[in-house]
């Protein structure tokens, strides 16, 4: 009886090999033959899973994105009773890839981002991954705002806060007028910050601890504008 092959498992194994080689040589330095050797499968096995190198790289990007998403989901599942604000802090820390055990993954991700500048199919995959993460951020920010409810007082952070998903710019905070908060726009800013911190840590401009402080300060300002009490355990990471 012919041996049954788990092609999905083999594709993930090949994707892991692609990521290790991309970390060493960049995506442009990855060949199907080298991937086969690293994954300890035949070249024919790689070619049966992926018709072209580009198809193989696209799957590898998707694979990295899925691993990140799985860690984010695991964070949320481990603490179902945690507040949305606390969950957002943990999620942002995961997305920033600041921990030492995620350093290789961060290098691979940024290598794919650089390659995407000259590869529209790769860029399209990355846009999808970023959109999914932004959606998670937006949902958690909206939930945190709703749990805070309307606050009283004047000025940003103490005035009544309204939450809108329509991209409303809001009133001038200098005049003490309540500002409309757009979860989608806030999520976009947070995603851009976490992505930038990944680069700054990798090149040594910031230490992981300094990057954590930057992220925590950004979240603290967000909670102030929302009237949310800063989560004691909500420091990102």
Helices and strands as residue ranges (DSSP letters): H 7-25, G 27-29, H 32-39, H 43-49, H 53-78, H 84-96, G 100-102, H 103-116, H 120-148, E 162-164, G 173-175, E 180-182, H 183-202, H 208-226
